[in-house]
Each structure stands twice: as structure tokens, then as C-alpha cells.
Amino acid sequence: MYQQQILFSSRGSRTMTMKNSCSSLLLLAATILSYPSAFCSAMTVAVTGTTGRLGRQAIQILSSKGISTRCLLRHPIDASLSPSIEKDASSSQVASYLANLPHVTMVEGDATDVESCKKLVKGCDAILALHGPVRPPPIQSLFCLLPESDSKHSRSVNYLAVQNLIDAAEECKCKRIVRVTGKGEEPTQFFTVLINMLGHMAKAWNYEGEQLLRASGMDYTIVRPGVMGKDDIRTDKVFALADNGQDLPVSAVTHSQIAGLCVDCLDYPNASRSTLTAMNVDPGKGENSYNPLLAKVTSDTRKFPTSLLDEHKRAARIGSAILAAFVAIFLSGVAAATKAVGSIVVGLISQKA
């Protein structure tokens, strides 16, 4: 109404109108850039790791934004179970809950099967690859009792499944993928060695999966989060990101904030072909959301090691040998102590006799 009133006034007023019109256009453009998620609801997103702690959070966020979401599910939904999203709920209950959310479609299949991935990705604009291996029994991993060809092995889940998603995306003309991995460029780092020893080389195969994405033509974003587990940590002005695969001090992060980061990445084209480290910093030194941080992200420029698999395996073997030596020393100490105690007890009995 204001513009119409001055539009038909004097020449000077028409100049003012043009300036105001330009200002309005600039304001509209700024608003669009500031709130890109409002223009993202028309896309369709494929999600793997559906019932995991990370996947379920991401699916709820996508559904709340009105984004059509296709979720890969390994088993049919059991209609006899009551839907639940609680921490102690079974994966079947979680799947039932998620299936009832608006804009959510379940697709039965497994990420380690390429045909399942093609069925999932068909018609999608982006992929959130949030799957990971189930934690194995420590003895099974330490003694390599599960072959690498097994669908539950980290090689199948963290490496072959990523290749399957890339192949499916290329066939279905889907260019965008967000993959959550973890820090793994230091094979000799203590926790990396420990996780490799007890998790079928999970760190090693995660890194090899990253390299598949970097070698592909996909518009990837690789997210390396901190330690996910606790959901009761402070999240006010603590969010921090480092692009180009740069390091940040390891910290606890919540599943919900990393799920939100993965969804937010879809709104930022500049985050394509980037490797992001996501940690929390001291309250007041970070941001309240990832949006201002994502706006500054640039694509990877440094050269990542082509492969670290041999280094990871070597470090894990050394770690296993050290662990075996400690166990042997401990057991020999226990045996010696038991023998000494036994001798004392026999001596006391003999004295009483």
C-alpha cells in the first residue's frame, strides 16, 4: 500500500519508490538465503541407519520440516508391537513409530545390498548415510572370528555399503550425500586402535569409505562428530565446526545436534565436497546453531591420504599383541598369587594338624 501511494506521486517520489523496491528485493533475497530450509521441503531424502540413535533423530527433523523421506529398513514392521521412540524401545518399535510420521516412507532392504540401495534412492534428491555396524562381541573382533565378507562386518557396513549408495545415486541421478563417520586419520591414536581392535576395524573402514566419496563425482559432505552418547550436555553457544578435515579437540556431542547438522547441510551448496569435524567447545565460545558455521564452509582443498588401511591394521595388530601380553602377565600374576595363597593355607592347616 505504501509503494502504491508514492508510485503515482511526483518524479522524486518515483525515484524513492524505485529505491524502496530495490531495497525490498534485496531484503527478500537476504531472507531466502537466511532461511534456506523453507525452500528445501520439495526435495526427497533417502536415509540409512533408520532405527539408530542418529537416524531416528534425523527422520523426525526431516518429517517436521515437511521433507519427503524414504527410510531403509532391514526387517518388516511388526504390527503387533506398540510404536515407541523411547531409549529402551526395540528397533521394531522405533520403526513402527517412524513409519507413522508424516512424509515418511519405509523401504525394506539392507545397505550392504546394492539393489536395496537402488530401490531406496530412486526418486531422491539427497542421501543421509547414517548407518553403522552393530557393536560385536569383543572376543569375536579380537580374534577375527567374523570374515570380512560377512554383512555385519565393518568392511561391509562402512565401506561396501557406501559404494552401493554411490552406485545407486549415480544410476538414479542423485548427486547429494551426507555421510557420518568419525576421526580416523591417526591410526596409532589410542581410541582409534581400541575401536579397531574391538569393532572389526570400524575406524579403518570408515576412512576407506570416506575416500570412496572423495573419489566419486558425488556432492558429498562427510561429518566427523565427537563422542555421541550423552544427551544431557549443554548446547548453548557450544557448536563448533572445522572444514577441510581439520582437527578439533574431542568432545561429547548429542545425537540430536549431529542429526540436525546432517539435515542442515542439505541447505548449503557450499558444504558440498567438504569434510567437517563437529565438536562442542566451552559455553559461550561457540554458536547456538550450525547455520552461521555452515555458511562459511568451503570445499576440501587438502590432499587426504589415499588409503590408511595397512596402517590401521598394523596398529591394531600391535595393540592386540600389547593387550595379549598384559593379559598374560596379569594371568600369570593371578596364578602365582593363587599358588602362594594355596601354599599358605596348606601350611596353616598342617600346623593345626
C-alpha atoms as one frame of an Amber mdcrd trajectory, in Angstrom:
protein
   0.000   0.000   0.000   2.879   2.368   0.838   4.591   1.752  -2.511   1.354
   2.217  -4.443   0.778   5.551  -2.765   4.158   7.010  -3.692   4.286   5.287
  -7.092   1.809   7.732  -8.542   3.167  10.871  -6.898   5.852  13.267  -8.149
   9.046  12.347 -10.038  11.075  12.458  -6.831   8.639  10.074  -5.212   9.009
   7.654  -8.145  12.774   7.638  -7.547  12.134   6.898  -3.902   9.774   4.092
  -4.936  12.457   2.517  -7.146  14.944   2.666  -4.271  12.434   1.146  -1.904
  11.627  -1.567  -4.453  15.320  -2.418  -4.816  15.681  -2.481  -1.039  12.688
  -4.791  -0.781  14.150  -7.153  -3.371  17.464  -7.207  -1.533  15.650  -7.855
   1.736  13.707 -10.717   0.150  16.905 -12.238  -1.238  18.582 -11.970   2.151
  15.585 -13.616   3.781  15.727 -16.506   1.303  19.423 -17.029   1.964  18.940
 -16.767   5.714  16.223 -19.404   5.795  17.138 -21.887   3.049  15.295 -24.778
   4.720  11.983 -23.182   3.774  12.822 -23.928   0.133  14.070 -27.463   0.836
  10.731 -29.111   1.595  10.174 -30.020  -2.056  13.119 -32.440  -2.052  13.060
 -36.156  -1.241  15.731 -37.532   1.073  16.862 -41.155   1.496  18.040 -42.234
   4.956  20.059 -45.262   6.064  20.526 -46.243   9.692  16.804 -45.665  10.201
  16.326 -47.003  13.736  19.730 -45.991  15.085  20.026 -43.200  17.641  21.195
 -40.814  14.910  18.873 -41.949  12.144  15.684 -41.695  14.185  16.543 -38.115
  15.175  17.236 -37.098  11.575  13.990 -38.641  10.327  11.954 -36.747  12.924
  13.636 -33.474  11.877  13.012 -34.134   8.175   9.376 -35.025   8.856   8.850
 -31.864  10.912  10.195 -29.797   8.011   7.740 -31.413   5.601  10.519 -33.126
   3.634   9.583 -36.369   1.911  11.761 -39.069   3.482  12.487 -42.629   2.342
  13.963 -44.819   5.089  15.816 -48.095   4.607  14.603 -50.795   6.988  16.132
 -54.257   7.237  13.082 -56.012   8.689   9.318 -55.708   8.143   7.409 -53.691
  10.723   5.756 -55.850  13.387   2.198 -54.545  13.670   1.738 -56.322  16.999
   4.224 -54.020  18.750   3.261 -50.633  20.115   5.148 -47.746  18.451   7.740
 -46.069  20.660  10.667 -43.690  20.319  11.940 -44.094  23.880  15.575 -45.032
  24.547  14.647 -48.521  25.759  12.346 -49.206  22.796  13.258 -52.022  20.414
  14.249 -51.242  16.844  10.916 -52.670  15.681   9.007 -50.288  17.965  11.096
 -47.353  16.731  10.466 -48.351  13.114   6.731 -48.510  13.766   6.810 -45.054
  15.349   8.786 -43.500  12.491   6.586 -45.145   9.851   3.587 -43.252  11.253
   5.225 -39.847  10.896   4.027 -37.598   8.056   6.079 -37.596   4.836   7.909
 -40.823   5.856   8.028 -43.976   3.697   9.731 -47.210   4.735  11.706 -49.191
   2.151  12.657 -52.744   3.094  16.269 -53.664   2.348  19.878 -53.554   3.517
  22.601 -51.026   2.703  25.031 -53.890   2.050  22.821 -54.921  -0.899  23.169
 -52.694  -3.948  19.672 -53.455  -5.273  18.182 -52.354  -1.943  20.114 -49.091
  -2.242  18.820 -48.512  -5.761  15.252 -49.090  -4.577  15.797 -46.658  -1.702
  17.455 -43.862  -3.676  15.097 -43.925  -6.672  13.444 -40.529  -6.971  15.555
 -38.968  -4.212  17.470 -35.694  -4.330  19.821 -36.426  -1.418  21.010 -39.205
   0.887  21.741 -39.164   4.609  24.053 -42.166   5.143  23.722 -42.576   8.898
  24.227 -46.339   9.158  26.946 -48.048  11.151  27.874 -51.577  12.259  26.366
 -53.233  15.294  28.877 -53.434  18.144  30.275 -57.003  18.059  31.335 -59.230
  20.969  34.937 -58.148  21.810  36.332 -61.689  21.544  34.834 -62.071  18.068
  36.637 -58.950  16.879  39.926 -59.534  18.730  40.348 -62.973  17.210  38.935
 -62.012  13.782  36.213 -64.674  14.015  33.893 -62.808  11.628  35.011 -62.851
   7.979  35.262 -59.503   6.177  32.718 -60.755   3.644  30.020 -61.045   6.324
  27.275 -58.415   6.019  27.750 -57.467   9.713  31.485 -56.778   9.354  32.647
 -53.157   9.359  34.051 -53.597   5.855  30.557 -54.397   4.568  28.814 -51.651
   6.530  31.319 -48.778   6.456  32.851 -49.434   3.042  30.831 -51.643   0.683
  27.519 -50.045   1.713  28.956 -46.616   0.881  29.979 -47.887  -2.559  26.477
 -49.304  -3.000  24.943 -45.916  -2.210  27.308 -44.192  -4.642  26.398 -46.683
  -7.400  22.692 -46.280  -6.644  22.967 -42.497  -6.614  24.767 -42.414  -9.949
  22.125 -44.625 -11.545  19.254 -42.608 -10.042  20.828 -39.212 -10.830  21.093
 -38.255  -7.162  24.146 -36.060  -6.526  23.971 -35.118  -2.824  25.057 -37.319
   0.072  25.859 -36.623   3.738  27.862 -39.352   5.467  28.645 -39.556   9.189
  31.965 -41.239  10.021  34.437 -40.220  12.748  38.030 -39.210  13.323  40.273
 -41.837  11.756  43.295 -40.213  10.144  45.573 -41.144  13.064  45.797 -44.968
  13.040  48.015 -45.091  16.145  45.779 -42.886  18.303  44.718 -44.832  21.416
  40.942 -44.796  20.929  41.299 -45.451  17.198  43.355 -48.571  17.945  40.882
 -49.663  20.621  37.832 -49.228  18.387  39.577 -51.050  15.532  40.519 -53.914
  17.839  37.038 -54.287  19.306  34.937 -53.250  16.300  36.167 -55.218  13.275
  38.392 -52.330  12.129  35.483 -49.869  12.166  37.684 -46.746  12.094  39.798
 -48.112   9.271  36.860 -48.966   7.037  35.142 -45.668   7.834  38.123 -43.812
   6.416  38.232 -46.042   3.330  34.533 -45.282   2.842  35.305 -41.574   3.027
  37.838 -41.993   0.245  35.221 -43.650  -1.957  33.137 -40.496  -1.671  36.081
 -38.198  -2.386  36.966 -40.215  -5.487  33.368 -40.148  -6.742  31.509 -37.394
  -8.538  29.091 -37.039  -5.616  28.459 -33.744  -3.861  29.407 -35.233  -0.512
  29.585 -33.816   2.969  31.489 -36.009   5.418  30.695 -35.314   9.067  33.180
 -36.404  11.747  31.374 -35.897  15.065  32.618 -36.048  18.618  31.597 -38.764
  21.058  27.859 -39.319  20.746  26.121 -40.810  23.744  25.074 -38.365  26.432
  22.009 -36.288  25.620  22.106 -34.108  28.751  25.106 -31.937  27.882  24.945
 -28.160  27.458  24.227 -26.977  23.919  24.115 -23.190  24.395  26.759 -21.445
  22.272  28.940 -24.542  22.121  28.641 -25.675  18.471  31.924 -25.681  16.532
  32.900 -26.845  13.039  36.198 -27.238  11.219  36.159 -27.809   7.466  38.779
 -29.371   5.191  39.015 -32.293   7.645  40.826 -30.126  10.184  41.094 -31.302
  13.765  39.249 -30.084  16.841  39.632 -31.265  20.465  37.402 -34.297  21.014
  34.238 -33.572  22.989  30.852 -35.055  23.768  28.066 -34.187  21.334  24.420
 -35.198  21.238  22.753 -37.361  18.615  20.131 -34.666  18.075  22.637 -31.916
  17.257  24.557 -34.102  14.782  21.289 -35.225  13.185  20.338 -31.564  12.862
  23.724 -30.783  11.322  23.263 -33.510   8.702  19.868 -32.122   7.716  21.153
 -28.529   7.729  23.998 -29.495   5.373  21.416 -30.106   2.637  20.577 -26.393
   2.682  24.143 -25.243   1.971  25.569 -25.927  -1.507  28.929 -24.551  -0.322
  29.166 -27.555   2.045  29.379 -29.918  -0.927  32.600 -31.935  -1.241  33.638
 -30.944   2.267  34.830 -32.844   5.341  33.539 -31.351   8.580  34.697 -32.013
  12.127  31.872 -31.291  14.565  32.716 -30.826  18.243  31.484 -28.756  21.164
  33.559 -26.035  22.799  33.241 -24.222  26.119  29.861 -22.487  26.600  29.905
 -19.021  25.106  32.771 -19.751  22.704  30.678 -21.462  20.018  27.383 -20.921
  18.234  23.784 -21.771  19.134  23.204 -23.401  15.746  25.233 -24.710  12.822
  23.765 -22.276  10.294  26.312 -19.434  10.717  29.115 -22.013  10.705  27.853
 -23.838   7.612  27.585 -20.531   5.759  31.397 -20.217   5.999  32.265 -23.795
   4.966  34.388 -24.338   1.867  35.106 -27.481  -0.146  38.055 -29.729   0.667
  41.340 -28.454  -0.709  43.962 -30.557   1.048  45.100 -33.933  -0.218  43.832
 -36.742   2.017  45.887 -39.961   2.273  44.732 -42.325  -0.465  44.429 -45.240
   1.972  45.252 -45.823   5.635  44.064 -49.413   5.805  47.505 -51.008   6.190
  48.499 -48.510   8.887  45.250 -49.133  10.771  45.683 -52.908  10.618  49.315
 -52.698  11.693  48.440 -50.504  14.699  45.597 -52.851  15.658  47.906 -55.881
  15.494  50.442 -54.155  17.726  47.652 -53.125  20.092  46.363 -56.701  20.221
  49.870 -58.010  20.956  50.302 -55.493  23.784  46.875 -56.393  25.173  47.708
 -60.120  24.981  50.991 -59.501  26.818  49.213 -57.586  29.585  46.601 -60.325
  29.890  49.322 -62.991  30.046  51.213 -61.058  32.728  48.008 -60.499  34.671
  47.009 -64.153  34.492  50.485 -65.342  35.467  50.379 -62.927  38.401  46.969
 -64.248  39.432  48.225 -67.837  39.115  51.321 -67.058  41.195  49.230 -65.283
  43.834  46.773 -68.170  43.922  49.611 -70.654  44.307  51.156 -68.601  47.123
  47.841 -68.293  48.946  47.286 -72.008  48.486  50.684 -72.764  49.983  49.943
 -70.537  52.979  46.583 -72.190  53.556  48.135 -75.677  53.329  50.841 -74.609
  55.782  48.295 -73.311  58.256  46.285 -76.478  58.013  49.411 -78.570  58.527
  50.343 -76.571  61.646  46.890 -77.079  63.158  47.074 -80.794  62.383
